[in-house]
Amino acid sequence: MRFIDGKLVIESNNRGLIIFSGNEKYKSTLFYDYVKNIIVWNMNDKPFTQIKLTLDKDENIIESSSLNSFNFHYQYDYDEQKRLVMSMGNGANINAKNQFFYTNNNMLKSISEEKKILKAFYNRKIEFIYDDNNKLKKTIQTHYLDENNSKIDKTIMCYFTDHNENGDWTKSHCIKDGNIDLGDITRIIEYW
């Protein structure tokens, strides 16, 4: 989760595939075209880059790579239930690996590792905690400064409340290092 001012809009089609996302603060928009297998990324209403997608038979993205402006390539792996379990890639002087773990059809944990070519590391672990009704209650993000995860940079705890009739949270509040208020996030979700 990133903390940004302004509105973030994400639209999906009836199959759950994201078809548009837009960030008000950074004036960034992404248009997902699954027919052409491409993402068009605009910044400040101008073309920024395009991303080529390779999909499997279930329309899961299994590869993505830049077509211009950047030099990156990512691969994605899914489990037998079609859930994302790993992404790996490199580009912009970074090698990255993200792993996702599940329990009871909920995400349990994600682990992100980034190694910059200049030997700087950025590792992050996010734990997901649910209530007895299977609703997301809290996340604990731990950011590390070293490859061995022995030096903690910061810890961010987010609390999720006001779940709607579908069990999706609509409000969250996050705190960094136990005492720094990072603010609230409110979600408005429209179902089709």
Long-range contacts (C-beta under 8 A, 24 or more apart in sequence): 1-139, 1-141, 1-156, 1-158, 1-174, 1-185, 3-174, 3-182, 3-183, 3-185, 14-192, 15-59, 17-59, 34-59, 38-67, 39-64, 58-82, 60-84, 64-89, 66-91, 81-105, 93-117, 93-118, 104-130, 104-134, 106-130, 106-134, 106-136, 113-147, 115-147, 121-145, 121-146, 121-147, 123-147, 123-149, 125-149, 133-167, 134-167, 135-160, 135-163, 135-167, 135-169, 136-160, 136-169, 156-182, 164-189, 166-191
